[in-house]
Amino acid sequence: MSNAASRWFHDTVSALVYSFAEGHATSPLLEPPHNDLTQFILAQHRRMPDYLRTPMLAATLTFDLLGILQGGTRFHRQPPARRKPRIEKWKDSNRAFPRDLMRYFESLALVALYSRLSADAPESGSLAPSSPAGNDALHTRVIETPNPELHAHNVVIGSGPGGAISACLLAESGRQVLLIEEGPFLPTSSCPAFSQTELQHKYRNGGQTVALGANKIAYVEGRCVGGGSEINSGLYHRTPPEVLENWRKEFRVEGLEEKEMAPHFAACERDLSVSLLPGPPPAASRKLREGAIKLGWKSLEVPRWFRYDASSPARAKQTMTETYIPRFLAAGGRLLPATRARRLRQTGAQWCVETHHEKVGRVRIIADHAFLCAGAVQTPALLRRSGVTRNIGNSLRFHPTVKMVARFDEEVNALDMGVPVHQVKEFAPRLSLGCSISSPAYLALGLIDHPAAARATSQMWRNAAVYYAMITSEGHGSVRNLPGFRDPVVRYNLTIGDRRNLADGLHKLAEDLLAAGATALYPGFKGSPALRSKQDLGKLPDTLPGGMASLMTIHLFSSCPMGEDQTKCATDSFGRVHGFKNLFVNDASLLCTAPGVNPQGSIMALARRNVVHFLQAS
């Protein structure tokens, strides 16, 4: 970007930021200046997927220029009073381009603005790298400056739940293992959970990843050592037996009987200290449960991979950097962070992984066996860049999720609440209801379709929480690479049944929360009314409006399904890619369909099962 274009973009963003922040100065912390908001959005623009960066720049400058037609001068030079109606017109447009452009800037501005209330705005500079469990001896196995060529018996690409357990078990069996991670190695204490700082340092593309389609679905991926385990809520489920049975029959997956999987689930639960809360749940969680009890619906407390101190309320999430990564390093494994795998190619009986390290540049890795554990988007993208395309990236599945903010007369929220633990399972697997992160920033974001309520966030956040309805989708998506671009394109198509289930999920979520005493509900789609009584439920649509809802997901899987049915499966029953002897997938990509529950338990148990099978067979 030229200096002139950069200054122009800055000035336009700054004008938008000040317009969006106007009316939110209901606390001294929210008052101008808003230069920090502008700098955050400019940094996020640099982080967004590369195929979207230039179009976003062009759209923003076009918006600024169009101010000449309506106001006689470019938008950023107009007085604030003339900017507001222009923004409102674009926000209310029936066309996706103007509406989505304004929504993008307003969302980022509100996240940055209300992060001030949580004291979680990022500090300048980079975060300090981790030293595993404070052990300098283990840290020597973390390769900071690699040689141009490295060798290993086994290379594992991706250090999230699938990759961490794969690398750990391989190393503990005595195998020589090199674990590659594209992101940095940061301690769990490096930034507050679900904070603006974490968003910038541990999320891929700063959290700005979206599946394109008639209904765009925002999704998130971890990009740091430990992957998604470092940024998720730690909720844990075993794969439901009926789901395992369906995979066995429909995809012809071997070794998937419930009794065969049970030891692997048990081992993961032991290693991660999966447990229930030692004390009462958060108030927001209790509200969801109270509503379910009054309606006669099934609900449960979901266990989490947390370790609790019996003598205090202290808790520690058992992420991969707290569990399997230290074990892997202690067993002699080597970790290479800040290294992106570009492609794989066969060299005789071995694999050559062509990578790019942030400091060194090009690094070649030669290995006897390659395990791809980069997640349901990055694993198929890497395989397809490497010319391996059969049944790869064609069957991506999500748990699409729509949210609702609930307000109560009493306090239900606190800055240290984290993610509440109760879910309503009365309608599973079709849909599930639960609680979400409810910090002031995420509350304001959840209220973006309700401007008056959003502006009251600083006064009401302690009396409000974010809830969700999550469905098991009938639709599916794809992962594809664009020539000349780094980031893959993800598409996802919701069926009409999906949109009906999402609308039904909102309706049932509203029933539950009203039964629990909510005084106002704010559904997450444009044009939605605030709901204040059971009679208001008739205002909700039977089908979620196309293109108007704020949909998201943190559950991605099924892009390289396992099984012996080679007409639709990418790998065999244990993750070996069909047609190859020493190439494996061992992450969320393997799940044949959406499990209908938080998937990390499924991912880790399957990864453990597959590595045990590999070790026994080799």
PLY file of the C-alpha trace (Angstrom):
ply
format ascii 1.0
element vertex 618
property float x
property float y
property float z
element edge 617
property int vertex1
property int vertex2
end_header
0.00 0.00 0.00
1.38 3.42 -0.93
1.90 6.04 1.76
-0.89 8.17 0.29
-3.36 5.27 0.25
-2.28 4.29 3.77
-2.95 7.81 5.10
-6.28 7.94 3.27
-7.31 4.58 4.69
-6.26 5.68 8.18
-8.31 8.88 7.94
-11.41 7.02 6.75
-11.11 4.38 9.46
-10.61 7.06 12.09
-13.76 8.90 10.97
-15.75 5.65 11.11
-14.37 4.78 14.54
-15.34 8.09 16.07
-18.80 7.82 14.53
-19.36 4.31 15.91
-18.01 5.23 19.35
-20.27 8.27 19.59
-23.01 7.69 22.14
-21.05 4.97 23.96
-19.20 7.38 26.29
-21.33 6.31 29.26
-18.26 5.72 31.40
-15.04 7.74 31.72
-13.15 4.74 30.29
-15.16 4.96 27.06
-14.60 8.62 26.36
-12.42 9.96 23.53
-9.75 9.98 22.27
-10.26 6.79 20.28
-6.88 6.52 18.60
-6.42 3.08 20.18
-9.56 1.86 18.40
-8.26 3.14 15.07
-4.87 1.48 15.56
-6.54 -1.81 16.51
-8.65 -1.83 13.34
-5.68 -0.95 11.14
-3.71 -3.81 12.70
-6.65 -6.17 12.23
-6.84 -5.18 8.56
-3.21 -6.25 8.18
-4.06 -9.60 9.84
-7.16 -10.46 7.82
-6.96 -13.18 5.12
-4.83 -11.91 2.26
-7.49 -12.42 -0.43
-9.81 -10.06 1.52
-7.27 -7.37 2.40
-7.21 -5.46 -0.89
-10.98 -5.72 -1.50
-11.59 -4.37 2.02
-9.23 -1.45 1.36
-10.91 -0.69 -1.97
-14.41 -0.92 -0.47
-13.49 1.44 2.36
-11.98 4.06 0.07
-14.93 3.75 -2.30
-17.27 4.40 0.62
-15.23 7.49 1.47
-15.33 8.78 -2.12
-19.09 8.27 -2.42
-19.44 10.91 0.28
-18.82 13.45 -2.46
-22.11 12.50 -4.17
-24.17 12.77 -0.99
-22.32 15.35 1.07
-20.18 17.32 -1.34
-16.92 16.04 0.12
-15.32 12.78 1.09
-16.87 11.03 4.11
-13.89 11.47 6.42
-13.91 15.24 5.85
-17.58 15.64 6.68
-18.67 16.90 10.12
-19.88 14.18 12.52
-23.53 15.19 12.19
-23.47 14.44 8.45
-21.58 11.17 8.84
-24.16 9.47 11.03
-27.09 9.28 8.54
-24.71 8.00 5.85
-23.51 5.18 8.13
-27.07 4.32 9.15
-28.15 4.11 5.52
-25.35 1.64 4.72
-26.02 -0.38 7.88
-29.72 -0.70 6.96
-29.07 -1.60 3.34
-30.61 -4.78 1.92
-27.43 -5.33 -0.06
-24.63 -7.34 1.53
-21.69 -5.14 0.47
-22.57 -1.89 2.29
-24.15 -3.68 5.25
-21.18 -6.01 5.80
-18.64 -3.20 5.41
-20.23 -1.13 8.17
-20.71 -4.20 10.34
-17.02 -5.07 10.06
-15.84 -1.68 11.30
-18.50 -1.34 13.98
-17.76 -4.82 15.37
-14.04 -4.13 15.73
-14.64 -0.66 17.16
-16.98 -2.02 19.86
-14.63 -4.87 20.79
-11.73 -2.44 21.23
-13.84 0.17 23.03
-15.41 -2.14 25.60
-12.18 -4.03 26.18
-11.22 -0.94 28.17
-13.77 -1.95 30.83
-12.01 -5.28 31.32
-8.52 -3.77 31.37
-7.58 -6.25 28.65
-6.54 -3.87 25.89
-3.20 -4.98 24.40
0.08 -3.51 25.47
2.65 -2.45 22.92
5.34 -4.86 21.83
5.32 -8.64 21.47
4.60 -11.19 24.16
7.40 -13.15 25.78
7.87 -16.73 24.53
7.06 -19.61 26.80
9.44 -21.78 28.78
7.56 -25.07 29.26
6.45 -25.44 32.88
9.26 -23.04 33.77
11.79 -25.72 32.79
14.78 -24.27 30.94
16.05 -27.76 30.08
12.84 -28.47 28.17
13.02 -25.10 26.46
16.32 -26.14 24.84
14.26 -28.56 22.75
12.35 -25.62 21.28
14.15 -24.66 18.06
14.35 -20.88 17.84
16.68 -20.65 14.80
16.53 -23.80 12.68
19.07 -25.02 10.15
18.01 -24.86 6.50
17.39 -28.64 6.55
16.12 -30.80 9.42
15.56 -34.55 9.67
13.18 -36.62 11.80
11.64 -40.08 11.74
8.23 -38.50 12.27
7.09 -34.96 11.55
3.82 -33.70 13.09
2.36 -30.56 11.54
0.14 -28.64 13.94
0.29 -28.60 17.75
-3.39 -28.41 18.69
-5.24 -31.25 20.44
-4.69 -33.77 17.65
-1.08 -32.82 16.99
0.00 -32.47 20.62
-1.23 -35.91 21.65
0.16 -37.48 18.45
3.62 -35.98 18.98
3.60 -36.80 22.69
2.73 -40.48 22.29
5.17 -40.94 19.41
8.00 -39.37 21.42
7.17 -41.35 24.55
7.39 -44.54 22.50
11.01 -43.67 21.70
10.45 -42.28 18.20
12.32 -39.24 16.93
9.68 -36.54 16.46
9.67 -32.97 15.18
6.53 -30.96 15.92
5.90 -27.94 13.68
3.61 -25.04 14.62
2.86 -22.00 12.48
2.18 -19.71 15.44
4.24 -18.58 18.45
4.92 -20.50 21.67
3.25 -18.41 24.37
2.43 -19.31 27.97
-1.20 -19.51 29.05
-0.45 -16.59 31.38
0.69 -14.35 28.52
-2.71 -12.67 28.20
-6.19 -12.84 29.73
-8.51 -15.47 28.27
-10.96 -14.17 25.63
-9.26 -10.77 25.64
-8.36 -8.37 22.87
-4.70 -9.25 23.44
-5.39 -12.96 23.02
-7.36 -12.23 19.86
-4.34 -10.53 18.32
-1.66 -12.99 19.40
-3.25 -16.45 19.50
-6.00 -16.43 16.86
-5.44 -17.00 13.16
-5.95 -13.76 11.22
-6.79 -12.00 14.47
-10.04 -13.98 14.64
-11.23 -12.61 11.27
-11.96 -15.84 9.47
-15.29 -16.37 7.77
-16.99 -19.05 5.70
-18.57 -17.48 2.64
-22.11 -18.29 1.55
-25.66 -16.94 1.58
-25.30 -16.81 5.36
-21.72 -15.90 6.22
-20.46 -17.82 9.26
-17.58 -16.43 11.30
-15.27 -19.13 12.65
-12.09 -19.10 14.69
-8.86 -21.09 14.67
-5.99 -21.04 17.12
-2.61 -20.08 15.67
-0.15 -20.74 18.49
1.49 -23.71 20.16
-1.41 -25.66 21.60
-3.81 -24.52 18.87
-7.49 -24.34 19.69
-6.98 -25.69 23.22
-5.34 -22.37 24.16
-8.33 -20.25 23.18
-11.41 -22.40 23.71
-13.55 -22.83 26.81
-12.39 -26.32 27.78
-15.83 -27.98 27.68
-15.57 -31.73 27.22
-17.88 -34.43 25.85
-17.33 -37.99 24.76
-18.62 -38.77 21.28
-22.22 -39.95 21.65
-22.49 -43.75 21.02
-25.12 -43.27 18.31
-22.73 -41.00 16.42
-19.94 -43.61 16.58
-22.42 -46.20 15.34
-23.44 -44.00 12.42
-19.80 -43.47 11.43
-19.16 -47.22 11.60
-22.07 -48.01 9.29
-22.14 -45.08 6.87
-18.37 -44.60 6.42
-17.27 -48.15 7.29
-14.92 -47.06 10.08
-13.21 -49.95 11.84
-12.23 -50.04 15.53
-14.93 -47.60 16.57
-17.06 -49.65 18.94
-17.91 -47.78 22.13
-15.98 -50.36 24.19
-12.93 -49.89 21.94
-13.02 -46.10 22.32
-13.66 -46.06 26.07
-9.99 -46.57 27.15
-8.89 -43.71 24.92
-11.50 -41.32 26.31
-10.54 -42.37 29.85
-6.83 -41.77 29.22
-7.45 -38.28 27.81
-9.75 -37.42 30.71
-7.07 -38.46 33.17
-4.32 -36.54 31.37
-6.43 -33.37 31.14
-7.98 -33.54 34.63
-11.48 -33.47 33.12
-13.84 -32.73 35.98
-16.93 -30.91 37.17
-16.82 -27.63 39.08
-15.76 -28.05 42.74
-18.29 -25.39 43.80
-21.44 -23.65 42.55
-21.62 -22.67 38.87
-21.64 -19.04 37.71
-24.93 -17.20 37.98
-25.38 -17.04 34.19
-25.01 -20.81 34.05
-27.55 -21.29 36.84
-30.07 -19.18 34.91
-29.96 -21.50 31.92
-30.38 -24.50 34.22
-33.26 -22.87 36.15
-35.14 -22.19 32.92
-34.67 -25.79 31.79
-35.92 -27.14 35.13
-39.07 -24.99 35.01
-39.78 -26.21 31.47
-38.98 -29.84 32.25
-36.07 -29.93 29.82
-32.91 -31.98 30.18
-29.82 -29.96 31.08
-26.37 -30.81 32.41
-23.14 -29.36 33.68
-20.49 -30.05 31.08
-17.15 -31.15 32.54
-14.02 -29.22 31.58
-10.31 -29.91 31.32
-9.47 -27.77 34.34
-7.30 -28.48 37.37
-8.60 -27.03 40.64
-6.75 -26.22 43.85
-8.70 -27.84 46.67
-7.60 -25.18 49.16
-8.56 -22.15 47.03
-10.78 -21.10 44.13
-7.75 -21.18 41.81
-8.23 -22.97 38.50
-5.91 -23.79 35.63
-7.12 -24.80 32.17
-5.26 -27.90 31.03
-4.33 -26.76 27.55
-1.82 -28.57 25.36
0.98 -26.27 26.57
0.15 -27.33 30.13
-0.12 -31.07 29.45
1.02 -32.89 26.31
3.55 -30.36 25.02
5.74 -30.50 28.20
5.47 -34.32 28.15
6.49 -34.35 24.48
9.55 -32.21 25.15
10.50 -34.23 28.24
10.41 -37.39 26.09
12.99 -35.92 23.71
10.72 -34.35 21.11
11.72 -31.17 19.29
9.34 -28.25 18.73
9.68 -25.82 15.86
7.26 -22.86 16.32
6.78 -19.86 14.01
7.03 -22.18 11.01
4.42 -22.53 8.26
4.22 -25.74 6.24
3.76 -24.69 2.62
3.61 -28.06 0.87
4.72 -31.67 0.99
6.40 -33.72 -1.69
7.63 -37.26 -1.80
11.36 -37.91 -2.08
11.68 -41.65 -2.55
10.15 -43.34 0.50
10.29 -40.15 2.58
8.43 -36.87 2.79
9.95 -33.44 2.31
7.99 -30.69 4.04
8.74 -27.29 2.56
8.28 -24.66 5.26
8.84 -21.00 5.95
10.26 -19.91 9.31
9.58 -16.33 10.45
13.26 -15.57 11.08
15.22 -17.95 8.83
12.95 -18.22 5.82
12.92 -21.45 3.86
13.47 -24.66 5.88
13.22 -28.20 4.45
12.19 -31.05 6.74
12.83 -34.65 5.70
10.84 -37.35 7.52
9.85 -40.99 7.18
6.27 -40.36 8.28
4.16 -37.19 8.12
1.20 -36.56 10.43
-1.03 -33.65 9.44
-2.78 -32.15 12.47
-3.29 -28.54 11.42
-7.08 -28.50 11.81
-10.15 -28.89 9.63
-9.20 -25.95 7.37
-5.40 -25.90 7.28
-4.91 -29.69 6.91
-6.98 -30.00 3.70
-5.48 -26.75 2.41
-1.95 -28.16 2.86
-2.88 -31.47 1.24
-4.46 -29.75 -1.74
-1.44 -27.45 -2.17
0.62 -30.65 -2.23
-1.46 -32.23 -5.00
-3.38 -34.63 -2.72
-7.04 -33.88 -3.49
-9.13 -37.07 -3.45
-12.02 -36.47 -1.00
-9.95 -33.67 0.56
-11.67 -30.45 1.63
-15.05 -31.32 0.10
-17.12 -32.20 3.17
-16.36 -29.59 5.84
-18.96 -29.52 8.62
-19.76 -26.93 11.28
-21.95 -26.51 14.33
-23.54 -23.19 13.19
-24.43 -21.04 16.18
-26.67 -18.02 16.71
-26.51 -15.91 19.88
-28.84 -13.96 22.12
-28.12 -11.49 24.94
-30.30 -11.83 28.03
-30.80 -9.14 30.64
-31.91 -9.87 34.22
-32.91 -7.77 37.23
-30.11 -9.29 39.31
-26.37 -9.58 38.65
-25.38 -12.64 36.61
-21.99 -11.58 35.23
-18.46 -10.86 36.47
-15.16 -10.12 34.76
-13.68 -13.44 35.90
-16.73 -15.57 35.01
-15.22 -17.14 31.89
-17.56 -19.45 29.95
-20.44 -20.89 32.00
-20.73 -24.68 32.02
-24.38 -25.68 31.60
-26.01 -26.83 28.37
-29.58 -27.78 27.55
-29.65 -31.13 25.73
-33.41 -31.72 25.53
-33.31 -31.32 21.74
-29.91 -32.86 21.00
-28.40 -33.73 18.64
-30.52 -31.42 16.46
-29.77 -28.42 18.64
-28.15 -27.51 21.96
-28.44 -24.39 24.13
-25.63 -22.94 26.20
-23.83 -19.93 27.66
-21.02 -17.99 26.01
-18.24 -15.60 26.95
-19.95 -12.49 28.33
-17.24 -9.89 28.91
-18.32 -6.27 28.22
-16.66 -6.41 24.79
-18.52 -9.56 23.74
-21.79 -8.26 25.18
-21.50 -5.08 23.13
-20.69 -7.19 20.07
-23.73 -9.39 20.73
-25.92 -6.28 20.88
-24.74 -4.83 17.58
-28.23 -5.28 16.09
-29.75 -3.46 19.08
-27.92 -0.07 19.18
-29.72 1.44 22.19
-28.98 -1.63 24.33
-25.39 -1.72 23.07
-24.83 1.87 24.20
-25.97 0.87 27.69
-23.40 -1.93 27.98
-21.24 -0.13 30.54
-24.22 0.24 32.92
-25.92 -3.12 32.39
-23.19 -5.67 31.68
-23.24 -7.14 35.19
-26.94 -7.93 34.71
-26.54 -9.51 31.28
-25.00 -12.55 29.63
-24.59 -14.02 26.16
-26.32 -17.32 25.33
-26.37 -19.43 22.18
-28.31 -21.99 20.18
-26.07 -24.45 18.32
-27.31 -26.86 15.65
-26.01 -30.03 14.05
-25.99 -28.82 10.47
-27.34 -30.68 7.44
-25.24 -28.50 5.16
-21.55 -28.74 4.38
-18.71 -26.65 3.07
-15.43 -26.75 1.18
-11.80 -25.66 1.59
-9.96 -24.40 -1.48
-6.73 -22.56 -2.22
-6.56 -19.51 -4.47
-3.52 -19.23 -6.78
-1.13 -16.58 -5.50
-2.75 -16.28 -2.06
-1.63 -17.67 1.28
-5.00 -18.13 3.00
-7.52 -20.77 1.87
-11.10 -19.86 1.02
-13.80 -21.56 3.07
-17.38 -21.81 1.82
-20.38 -23.20 3.68
-23.97 -23.71 2.57
-26.74 -23.84 5.14
-29.83 -25.77 4.10
-33.33 -24.41 4.61
-33.59 -27.00 7.38
-30.52 -25.49 9.05
-32.05 -22.02 9.01
-35.29 -23.40 10.45
-33.39 -25.19 13.19
-31.46 -22.04 14.04
-34.72 -20.11 14.30
-36.22 -22.88 16.43
-33.09 -22.79 18.60
-33.56 -19.06 19.20
-37.21 -19.64 20.06
-36.39 -22.37 22.60
-33.50 -20.38 24.03
-35.85 -17.44 24.56
-38.38 -19.74 26.25
-35.70 -21.00 28.63
-34.36 -17.56 29.54
-37.78 -16.01 30.03
-38.67 -18.91 32.31
-35.45 -18.14 34.22
-36.54 -14.52 34.79
-34.94 -12.59 31.92
-36.47 -9.13 31.57
-35.23 -8.49 28.03
-33.79 -10.66 25.26
-31.87 -9.42 22.24
-31.61 -11.97 19.39
-28.56 -11.79 17.13
-30.01 -10.96 13.74
-30.69 -7.71 11.96
-34.20 -6.36 12.42
-34.92 -8.61 15.37
-37.16 -7.19 18.08
-36.30 -7.15 21.76
-38.34 -9.80 23.57
-39.77 -9.10 27.03
-42.51 -11.67 27.52
-43.69 -15.06 26.34
-46.18 -13.30 24.07
-43.25 -11.70 22.22
-41.99 -15.11 21.06
-44.41 -14.91 18.15
-42.24 -12.08 16.77
-39.41 -14.51 16.08
-39.29 -15.88 12.51
-39.84 -19.56 11.69
-36.77 -19.47 9.44
-33.66 -17.44 10.18
-33.42 -14.63 7.60
-30.90 -15.29 4.85
-27.82 -13.08 5.13
-29.17 -11.09 8.09
-28.06 -13.19 11.06
-24.79 -12.99 12.99
-23.74 -16.63 12.78
-20.51 -18.09 14.10
-18.88 -21.37 15.08
-15.87 -22.61 16.98
-16.44 -26.24 15.93
-15.00 -27.27 12.56
-14.46 -30.85 11.36
-15.06 -33.52 8.68
-12.98 -32.03 5.83
-10.95 -35.29 5.44
-13.35 -37.99 6.73
-11.97 -41.37 7.79
-13.29 -44.78 6.75
-12.94 -47.65 4.33
-15.54 -46.30 1.88
-13.12 -44.76 -0.59
-15.91 -43.09 -2.56
-16.23 -40.46 0.19
-13.39 -40.99 2.70
-10.01 -39.28 2.53
-8.24 -41.66 4.91
-8.61 -45.20 6.19
-10.16 -45.97 9.57
-6.99 -44.91 11.41
-6.07 -41.73 9.55
-3.72 -43.02 6.84
-4.44 -41.09 3.63
-5.78 -43.46 0.98
-3.11 -44.23 -1.61
-0.14 -43.46 0.68
1.79 -45.61 3.14
3.31 -42.97 5.39
1.01 -39.95 5.22
-1.55 -39.49 8.01
-4.26 -37.07 9.11
-4.93 -36.98 12.86
-7.11 -34.04 13.82
-10.68 -32.73 13.60
-10.65 -33.29 9.83
-11.21 -37.03 10.44
-14.61 -36.74 12.13
-17.04 -38.17 9.60
-19.92 -35.83 10.44
-20.80 -33.25 13.06
-20.83 -34.97 16.48
-23.45 -32.63 17.95
-21.27 -31.93 21.02
-18.10 -29.97 21.76
-15.63 -31.95 19.64
-12.29 -31.82 21.47
-12.95 -35.04 23.41
-13.68 -36.81 20.12
-10.62 -35.34 18.41
-8.20 -36.36 21.16
-9.60 -39.85 21.73
-9.44 -40.60 18.01
-5.92 -39.16 17.76
-4.78 -41.33 20.65
-6.44 -44.41 19.15
-4.80 -43.79 15.77
-1.29 -43.31 17.20
-1.61 -46.45 19.32
-2.66 -48.35 16.18
0.29 -46.90 14.25
2.77 -47.88 16.96
1.38 -51.39 17.19
1.54 -51.85 13.43
5.05 -50.46 12.92
0 1
1 2
2 3
3 4
4 5
5 6
6 7
7 8
8 9
9 10
10 11
11 12
12 13
13 14
14 15
15 16
16 17
17 18
18 19
19 20
20 21
21 22
22 23
23 24
24 25
25 26
26 27
27 28
28 29
29 30
30 31
31 32
32 33
33 34
34 35
35 36
36 37
37 38
38 39
39 40
40 41
41 42
42 43
43 44
44 45
45 46
46 47
47 48
48 49
49 50
50 51
51 52
52 53
53 54
54 55
55 56
56 57
57 58
58 59
59 60
60 61
61 62
62 63
63 64
64 65
65 66
66 67
67 68
68 69
69 70
70 71
71 72
72 73
73 74
74 75
75 76
76 77
77 78
78 79
79 80
80 81
81 82
82 83
83 84
84 85
85 86
86 87
87 88
88 89
89 90
90 91
91 92
92 93
93 94
94 95
95 96
96 97
97 98
98 99
99 100
100 101
101 102
102 103
103 104
104 105
105 106
106 107
107 108
108 109
109 110
110 111
111 112
112 113
113 114
114 115
115 116
116 117
117 118
118 119
119 120
120 121
121 122
122 123
123 124
124 125
125 126
126 127
127 128
128 129
129 130
130 131
131 132
132 133
133 134
134 135
135 136
136 137
137 138
138 139
139 140
140 141
141 142
142 143
143 144
144 145
145 146
146 147
147 148
148 149
149 150
150 151
151 152
152 153
153 154
154 155
155 156
156 157
157 158
158 159
159 160
160 161
161 162
162 163
163 164
164 165
165 166
166 167
167 168
168 169
169 170
170 171
171 172
172 173
173 174
174 175
175 176
176 177
177 178
178 179
179 180
180 181
181 182
182 183
183 184
184 185
185 186
186 187
187 188
188 189
189 190
190 191
191 192
192 193
193 194
194 195
195 196
196 197
197 198
198 199
199 200
200 201
201 202
202 203
203 204
204 205
205 206
206 207
207 208
208 209
209 210
210 211
211 212
212 213
213 214
214 215
215 216
216 217
217 218
218 219
219 220
220 221
221 222
222 223
223 224
224 225
225 226
226 227
227 228
228 229
229 230
230 231
231 232
232 233
233 234
234 235
235 236
236 237
237 238
238 239
239 240
240 241
241 242
242 243
243 244
244 245
245 246
246 247
247 248
248 249
249 250
250 251
251 252
252 253
253 254
254 255
255 256
256 257
257 258
258 259
259 260
260 261
261 262
262 263
263 264
264 265
265 266
266 267
267 268
268 269
269 270
270 271
271 272
272 273
273 274
274 275
275 276
276 277
277 278
278 279
279 280
280 281
281 282
282 283
283 284
284 285
285 286
286 287
287 288
288 289
289 290
290 291
291 292
292 293
293 294
294 295
295 296
296 297
297 298
298 299
299 300
300 301
301 302
302 303
303 304
304 305
305 306
306 307
307 308
308 309
309 310
310 311
311 312
312 313
313 314
314 315
315 316
316 317
317 318
318 319
319 320
320 321
321 322
322 323
323 324
324 325
325 326
326 327
327 328
328 329
329 330
330 331
331 332
332 333
333 334
334 335
335 336
336 337
337 338
338 339
339 340
340 341
341 342
342 343
343 344
344 345
345 346
346 347
347 348
348 349
349 350
350 351
351 352
352 353
353 354
354 355
355 356
356 357
357 358
358 359
359 360
360 361
361 362
362 363
363 364
364 365
365 366
366 367
367 368
368 369
369 370
370 371
371 372
372 373
373 374
374 375
375 376
376 377
377 378
378 379
379 380
380 381
381 382
382 383
383 384
384 385
385 386
386 387
387 388
388 389
389 390
390 391
391 392
392 393
393 394
394 395
395 396
396 397
397 398
398 399
399 400
400 401
401 402
402 403
403 404
404 405
405 406
406 407
407 408
408 409
409 410
410 411
411 412
412 413
413 414
414 415
415 416
416 417
417 418
418 419
419 420
420 421
421 422
422 423
423 424
424 425
425 426
426 427
427 428
428 429
429 430
430 431
431 432
432 433
433 434
434 435
435 436
436 437
437 438
438 439
439 440
440 441
441 442
442 443
443 444
444 445
445 446
446 447
447 448
448 449
449 450
450 451
451 452
452 453
453 454
454 455
455 456
456 457
457 458
458 459
459 460
460 461
461 462
462 463
463 464
464 465
465 466
466 467
467 468
468 469
469 470
470 471
471 472
472 473
473 474
474 475
475 476
476 477
477 478
478 479
479 480
480 481
481 482
482 483
483 484
484 485
485 486
486 487
487 488
488 489
489 490
490 491
491 492
492 493
493 494
494 495
495 496
496 497
497 498
498 499
499 500
500 501
501 502
502 503
503 504
504 505
505 506
506 507
507 508
508 509
509 510
510 511
511 512
512 513
513 514
514 515
515 516
516 517
517 518
518 519
519 520
520 521
521 522
522 523
523 524
524 525
525 526
526 527
527 528
528 529
529 530
530 531
531 532
532 533
533 534
534 535
535 536
536 537
537 538
538 539
539 540
540 541
541 542
542 543
543 544
544 545
545 546
546 547
547 548
548 549
549 550
550 551
551 552
552 553
553 554
554 555
555 556
556 557
557 558
558 559
559 560
560 561
561 562
562 563
563 564
564 565
565 566
566 567
567 568
568 569
569 570
570 571
571 572
572 573
573 574
574 575
575 576
576 577
577 578
578 579
579 580
580 581
581 582
582 583
583 584
584 585
585 586
586 587
587 588
588 589
589 590
590 591
591 592
592 593
593 594
594 595
595 596
596 597
597 598
598 599
599 600
600 601
601 602
602 603
603 604
604 605
605 606
606 607
607 608
608 609
609 610
610 611
611 612
612 613
613 614
614 615
615 616
616 617
